[in-house]
Amino acid sequence: MSTKLPTEADILRPIQNTSKKYFILFGAAALALGIFLVGWMYQLSEGMIVTGLSDWGSSGGSPWGVYIGAFIWWVGIAHGGIILSAAVRLLGMDRYMPVARLAELLTIGGLSAAGFYIIVHMGRPDRMVTSVLGHYHITVNNSPLVWDVTVITAYFVLTATYLSLTIRYDITRLRDELPDRFEPFYKFMTIGYTEKEDEVIERMVWWIALAIIIMAPLLLHGGVIPWLFSLIPTMPAWAGAIQGPQFLTIALTSAISGVIILSYAFRWAYDWDHIITDDVFRGLTLWLGFFSLLFIWLQLHQVIDGSFLATASKTHATEAKVSNPFYLIPIATVTGVLAYIFAQAIRPSLFSKKRAIAISFLVLGSTLVEKTFFVVEGLLHPEFSMYEAVPGVYVPSLIEFSSILGTVGLVTLMFLVVAKVIPVVELHAVEHMQEGHGPGHESTRESATKPEVSHD
């Protein structure tokens, strides 16, 4: 591990230095987003018929597919990211301070991508105004769509507030080194700032982190979104109280994988070996293993519950699931990742950052396939079918596949732009490491119920 201490110049490097690799990545991300936007324009022109989606009835198929599966995936990444950041602040997990803001920004990006999917899947963007906003006071009581919009909006505002409070400190102290072209933004973000507010902001952020930890299992990816599936008894593949914790574990595995990839990318690009250390990657990999274990364990519960003395419809849905490669391959992949992490814990020499990146990509791909399969398979095996003679078939279209690359490009562009405006590593993290605590130090709280004010 490097003994070099981080400096303010280190975290300013992404803002001040722009390489050819930056422009290449920016161009690739913009191209990916552009390809999807072209496909979306074609979809708007010709209608949803150009996708692999279709209504139930004589046409067979499934009305939900990649769009909804990827929506759940992005929401999970977003919620898991902010939970990780909140845990760092709330529990004093100082080892992960250098990646806390990356997790917060991942939440903003994930929620933006998820919100975009809602608009895309509605078929006509104007329905967001005519069907949702215009009749919100009526539809909020009984519309799953409006519940999704409400939850995403609430969490976006909460996360944006959380992030805005923490960057005031950084902008004020680093202002002389920040680019003048963003002066209006910096002035807006630091309106009324005084050093006296630091203690108040620290307490506010602590309480917001506490609210996030409480809300996660109740209203967010452990609550509202899985409730929209688990409370539908006519869909035996969805129904059941286990969907809440299952969604939450998938969210956390996806988010930790995303943070590992982001952390490695910034470390590699800006020589941050002494900021985002190997110890951070080891810790994140172990947490990935823990939540992967919960993910597999809850999947096993669902399979057993659907196989042993279950109703005929649930048994049928379970048999269809466990015989499908689009379910077996993701589960086998996550199980293999779990085995590697377990072996690494026993024999630390097996750890490497490249392996951590590889398994993170495998987990992200597996959770995306599993969520899409969950949505489609649940719709294809309802309790009662009016169209038994028509087999259900769903094949994603190129437009739907391009949406995944497009939203990844969208989130990548967001990181590339934000990294040129504000530090993606908090100044507090640098100050903490400079004071000699080290990135692997775990601070303790005097009280589990009171926030401890600290500027380290």
C-alpha positions in Angstrom: 0.0 0.0 0.0 1.3 3.5 -0.9 2.4 5.6 2.0 1.9 8.8 0.0 -0.6 11.1 1.6 -3.4 12.5 -0.7 -3.5 16.3 -1.3 -6.1 18.8 -2.6 -4.2 18.7 -5.9 -5.0 15.0 -6.3 -8.8 15.4 -6.1 -8.6 18.5 -8.4 -6.8 16.5 -11.1 -10.0 15.4 -12.9 -11.2 19.0 -13.1 -7.9 20.5 -14.2 -6.5 17.8 -16.5 -8.2 16.5 -19.7 -6.6 13.7 -21.8 -7.4 12.1 -25.1 -8.8 9.1 -23.3 -11.4 11.5 -21.7 -12.6 12.6 -25.1 -12.6 9.1 -26.5 -14.7 7.9 -23.6 -17.0 10.9 -23.9 -17.4 10.2 -27.6 -18.2 6.5 -27.1 -20.7 7.3 -24.4 -22.4 10.0 -26.5 -22.5 7.5 -29.5 -24.2 4.9 -27.3 -26.8 7.3 -26.1 -27.3 8.7 -29.6 -27.9 5.2 -31.0 -30.7 4.6 -28.5 -32.2 8.1 -29.0 -32.4 7.4 -32.8 -34.1 4.0 -31.9 -36.5 5.8 -29.5 -37.4 8.4 -32.2 -38.3 5.5 -34.5 -40.4 4.0 -31.7 -42.2 7.3 -31.2 -42.9 7.5 -34.9 -44.1 3.9 -35.5 -45.4 3.0 -32.0 -44.4 0.3 -29.5 -45.1 -2.3 -32.2 -41.4 -1.9 -33.3 -40.3 -3.4 -30.0 -40.6 -7.0 -28.8 -43.4 -5.9 -26.5 -47.1 -6.8 -27.1 -50.3 -6.8 -25.2 -51.8 -10.0 -23.8 -54.4 -11.5 -26.1 -54.5 -13.0 -29.5 -50.9 -11.7 -30.2 -49.5 -13.5 -27.1 -46.2 -12.2 -25.7 -45.5 -9.9 -22.8 -46.4 -6.3 -22.3 -43.3 -5.8 -20.1 -39.7 -6.7 -20.9 -36.3 -5.2 -21.0 -37.6 -1.7 -20.3 -39.2 -2.6 -17.0 -36.4 -5.1 -16.1 -33.7 -2.4 -16.7 -35.9 0.2 -14.9 -35.8 -2.1 -11.8 -32.1 -2.7 -12.3 -31.2 1.0 -12.4 -33.5 1.9 -9.4 -31.7 -0.9 -7.5 -28.3 0.5 -8.3 -29.4 4.0 -7.3 -30.9 2.9 -4.0 -28.0 0.7 -3.2 -25.6 3.5 -3.9 -27.1 6.0 -1.6 -27.5 3.3 1.1 -23.7 2.7 0.9 -22.9 6.4 1.2 -25.4 6.8 4.1 -23.8 3.8 5.9 -20.4 5.4 5.6 -21.6 8.6 7.3 -24.0 7.0 9.8 -21.8 4.1 10.9 -18.4 5.8 10.7 -17.1 3.5 8.0 -14.2 5.8 7.3 -12.4 3.3 5.1 -14.9 4.0 2.4 -15.0 7.8 2.6 -13.0 8.2 -0.7 -15.8 6.4 -2.6 -18.8 7.8 -0.8 -19.4 10.6 -3.2 -19.0 8.3 -6.2 -21.9 6.2 -4.6 -24.0 9.4 -4.3 -23.4 10.4 -7.9 -24.2 6.8 -9.0 -27.5 7.3 -7.3 -28.3 10.4 -9.2 -27.3 8.7 -12.5 -29.2 5.6 -11.7 -32.4 7.5 -10.8 -32.1 9.6 -14.0 -31.8 6.4 -16.1 -34.7 4.8 -14.3 -36.9 7.9 -14.8 -35.9 7.9 -18.5 -37.1 4.3 -18.8 -40.6 5.3 -17.5 -40.9 7.9 -20.2 -39.7 5.5 -22.9 -42.0 2.7 -21.8 -45.1 4.9 -21.7 -45.0 5.0 -25.5 -45.8 8.7 -25.6 -43.9 11.2 -23.4 -46.9 13.5 -23.2 -48.7 10.9 -21.1 -46.4 11.9 -18.3 -48.3 15.2 -18.2 -51.8 14.1 -19.2 -51.9 10.9 -17.2 -49.6 11.4 -14.3 -49.1 15.1 -13.3 -52.5 16.3 -14.5 -54.4 13.7 -12.4 -51.8 13.0 -9.7 -54.3 13.6 -6.8 -56.4 10.8 -8.2 -53.9 8.4 -9.6 -51.5 8.4 -6.6 -54.0 6.2 -4.7 -54.2 3.4 -7.2 -51.6 3.6 -9.9 -48.3 1.6 -9.8 -46.8 4.0 -12.4 -47.5 7.0 -10.2 -46.1 5.3 -7.2 -42.9 4.6 -9.2 -42.7 8.3 -10.3 -43.3 9.5 -6.7 -40.6 7.3 -5.2 -38.0 8.1 -7.8 -38.7 11.8 -7.5 -38.6 11.8 -3.7 -35.4 9.9 -3.7 -33.8 12.1 -6.3 -34.7 15.2 -4.3 -33.4 13.6 -1.1 -30.1 12.5 -2.7 -29.6 15.9 -4.5 -30.1 17.7 -1.2 -27.7 15.3 0.5 -25.0 15.9 -2.2 -25.5 19.6 -2.3 -25.0 20.0 1.4 -21.7 18.2 1.3 -20.2 20.0 -1.7 -20.6 23.5 -0.2 -17.6 22.8 2.1 -15.5 21.6 -0.8 -16.3 24.4 -3.2 -15.6 27.1 -0.6 -12.2 25.8 0.3 -11.1 24.9 -3.2 -12.6 27.8 -5.0 -9.3 29.4 -6.1 -8.4 26.1 -7.9 -11.8 25.6 -9.6 -12.4 26.8 -13.2 -13.9 30.3 -13.5 -16.3 29.2 -16.3 -18.5 27.5 -13.7 -18.5 30.6 -11.4 -22.3 31.0 -11.6 -22.8 27.4 -10.4 -20.3 27.8 -7.6 -21.9 31.0 -6.4 -25.3 29.4 -6.5 -24.2 26.3 -4.5 -22.5 28.4 -1.8 -25.2 31.1 -1.3 -25.0 32.3 2.3 -22.2 30.0 3.2 -20.3 30.7 6.5 -17.9 28.5 8.4 -20.3 28.4 11.3 -22.7 26.3 9.2 -20.2 23.4 9.0 -21.3 21.9 12.3 -25.0 22.3 11.3 -24.5 20.7 7.9 -22.7 17.8 9.5 -25.7 17.1 11.7 -28.2 17.6 8.8 -26.3 15.1 6.6 -26.2 12.6 9.5 -29.9 12.8 10.0 -30.6 12.5 6.2 -28.3 9.4 6.2 -30.4 8.0 9.0 -33.6 8.7 7.1 -32.2 6.9 4.0 -31.3 3.8 6.0 -34.8 3.7 7.6 -36.6 4.4 4.3 -34.7 1.9 2.2 -36.4 -1.3 3.5 -39.8 0.4 4.0 -40.4 2.6 1.0 -37.7 2.2 -1.6 -36.2 -0.9 -3.2 -37.2 -3.0 -0.2 -40.7 -1.5 -0.2 -42.8 0.3 -2.8 -41.3 -1.3 -6.0 -41.3 -4.9 -4.8 -44.8 -4.4 -3.4 -46.0 -3.6 -6.9 -45.2 -7.2 -7.8 -45.6 -9.1 -4.5 -49.1 -8.0 -3.9 -50.5 -9.4 -7.1 -51.8 -12.8 -6.2 -52.8 -13.6 -9.8 -49.1 -13.7 -10.7 -47.8 -16.7 -8.7 -44.2 -16.0 -9.9 -44.3 -12.6 -8.3 -46.5 -13.0 -5.2 -44.9 -13.3 -1.8 -43.5 -11.2 1.0 -40.0 -12.4 0.1 -39.8 -10.0 -2.8 -39.0 -7.0 -0.6 -35.7 -8.4 0.9 -34.9 -10.0 -2.4 -35.1 -6.7 -4.3 -33.0 -5.0 -1.6 -30.2 -7.6 -1.8 -30.1 -7.4 -5.6 -30.0 -3.6 -5.3 -27.0 -3.7 -2.9 -25.1 -6.3 -4.9 -25.6 -4.2 -8.1 -24.7 -0.9 -6.4 -21.5 -2.3 -4.8 -20.4 -3.7 -8.2 -21.0 -0.3 -9.8 -19.0 1.5 -7.1 -16.1 -1.0 -7.5 -16.0 -0.3 -11.3 -16.3 3.5 -10.9 -13.6 3.5 -8.2 -11.2 1.5 -10.3 -11.8 3.7 -13.3 -11.0 6.9 -11.4 -8.1 5.4 -9.6 -6.6 4.2 -12.9 -7.3 7.4 -14.8 -5.9 9.8 -12.2 -3.3 7.8 -10.3 -5.4 7.6 -7.1 -3.7 4.5 -5.7 -3.0 6.4 -2.4 -6.6 7.6 -2.2 -8.7 4.6 -3.3 -6.4 2.0 -1.9 -6.4 -1.8 -2.3 -7.9 -2.0 1.2 -11.0 -0.2 -0.1 -11.4 -2.7 -3.0 -10.9 -5.7 -0.6 -13.6 -4.3 1.7 -16.1 -3.7 -1.1 -15.5 -7.1 -2.5 -16.2 -8.7 0.9 -19.4 -6.7 1.1 -20.3 -7.8 -2.4 -19.9 -11.4 -1.3 -22.1 -10.9 1.8 -25.0 -9.5 -0.2 -24.5 -12.1 -3.0 -24.9 -14.7 -0.3 -28.2 -13.2 0.7 -29.3 -12.9 -2.9 -28.7 -16.7 -3.5 -30.2 -17.7 -0.2 -33.4 -15.8 -0.9 -33.6 -17.3 -4.4 -33.3 -20.7 -2.9 -36.2 -19.9 -0.6 -38.4 -19.0 -3.5 -37.5 -22.1 -5.5 -38.2 -24.4 -2.5 -41.4 -22.6 -1.7 -42.6 -23.0 -5.3 -41.6 -26.6 -5.5 -42.7 -28.3 -2.3 -46.5 -28.7 -1.9 -47.2 -25.4 -3.6 -50.4 -24.6 -5.6 -50.5 -26.0 -9.1 -50.0 -22.6 -10.7 -47.1 -21.7 -8.5 -45.5 -25.1 -9.1 -45.9 -24.6 -12.8 -44.3 -21.1 -12.7 -41.4 -22.4 -10.6 -40.8 -25.3 -12.9 -40.7 -23.0 -15.9 -38.2 -20.7 -14.1 -35.7 -23.3 -12.9 -35.6 -24.9 -16.4 -34.9 -21.7 -18.2 -31.2 -20.8 -19.0 -32.0 -17.1 -18.5 -32.6 -17.9 -14.9 -30.0 -20.6 -14.3 -27.1 -18.8 -15.9 -27.4 -15.6 -13.8 -27.8 -17.6 -10.6 -24.9 -19.9 -11.5 -22.8 -16.8 -12.2 -23.5 -15.1 -8.9 -22.9 -18.4 -7.1 -19.5 -18.6 -8.8 -18.7 -15.0 -7.8 -19.6 -15.9 -4.2 -17.4 -19.0 -4.3 -14.4 -16.8 -5.5 -15.0 -14.2 -2.8 -15.2 -16.9 -0.1 -12.0 -18.5 -1.4 -10.4 -15.0 -1.4 -11.4 -14.5 2.2 -9.7 -17.7 3.2 -6.6 -17.2 0.9 -6.0 -13.4 0.5 -3.4 -13.9 -2.2 -6.3 -14.7 -4.6 -7.4 -11.1 -4.5 -6.6 -8.8 -7.3 -8.3 -5.6 -8.4 -8.7 -6.9 -12.0 -10.6 -9.9 -10.6 -12.7 -7.6 -8.5 -13.6 -5.6 -11.6 -14.4 -8.8 -13.6 -16.7 -10.2 -10.9 -18.4 -6.8 -10.6 -19.2 -6.8 -14.3 -20.5 -10.4 -14.0 -22.8 -9.4 -11.1 -24.2 -6.4 -12.9 -24.9 -8.4 -16.0 -26.5 -11.2 -14.0 -28.7 -9.0 -12.0 -29.9 -7.2 -15.1 -30.8 -10.5 -16.8 -32.4 -11.9 -13.6 -34.6 -8.8 -13.2 -35.7 -8.8 -16.8 -36.4 -12.5 -16.6 -38.4 -12.0 -13.4 -40.6 -9.4 -15.0 -41.3 -11.4 -18.2 -41.6 -14.8 -16.7 -44.1 -13.5 -14.1 -46.3 -12.2 -16.8 -46.2 -15.3 -18.9 -47.5 -17.6 -16.2 -50.6 -15.9 -14.6 -53.1 -17.7 -12.3 -55.9 -17.4 -14.9 -55.3 -17.1 -18.6 -57.9 -16.0 -21.1 -55.7 -17.0 -24.0 -54.5 -20.5 -23.3 -54.3 -21.4 -27.0 -51.7 -18.7 -27.7 -48.2 -19.4 -26.3 -46.5 -16.5 -24.6 -43.3 -15.5 -26.4 -41.1 -12.5 -25.9 -37.9 -11.6 -27.8 -36.3 -8.3 -27.0 -35.8 -6.0 -30.0 -32.6 -4.1 -31.0 -34.2 -0.9 -29.7 -34.6 -2.5 -26.3 -31.0 -3.8 -26.3 -29.8 -0.4 -27.4 -31.6 1.2 -24.4 -29.2 -0.6 -22.0 -26.2 0.8 -23.8 -27.9 4.2 -24.1 -28.6 4.5 -20.4 -25.1 3.3 -19.5 -23.8 6.0 -21.9 -26.1 8.6 -20.2 -24.7 7.8 -16.8 -21.2 7.7 -18.1 -21.7 11.2 -19.6 -23.0 12.5 -16.3 -19.9 11.3 -14.5 -17.6 12.8 -17.1 -19.3 16.2 -16.9 -19.6 16.2 -13.1 -15.9 15.3 -12.7 -15.1 18.5 -14.5 -17.2 20.7 -12.1 -16.8 19.3 -8.6 -14.4 16.9 -6.8 -15.7 13.4 -7.0 -13.8 12.6 -3.8 -14.7 14.7 -0.8 -12.2 17.1 0.7 -13.2 15.6 4.1 -11.8 12.2 3.0 -8.5 13.8 2.0 -8.3 15.7 5.3 -9.1 12.6 7.3 -6.2 10.7 5.6 -3.8 13.6 6.0 -4.5 13.6 9.8 -2.9 10.1 9.9 -6.0 8.0 10.5 -5.4 6.1 7.2 -8.0 4.8 4.8 -8.5 1.6 6.7 -9.3 3.2 10.0 -12.7 2.6 11.3 -13.8 5.4 13.6 -16.2 4.7 16.5 -19.2 6.7 17.6 -19.8 7.6 21.2 -23.4 7.2 20.7 -25.4 5.2 18.2 -28.3 7.7 18.4 -26.5 11.0 18.3 -24.5 12.4 15.3 -20.9 13.2 16.1 -19.7 16.4 14.6 -16.4 16.0 12.9 -14.5 17.8 10.1 -11.8 15.1 9.6 
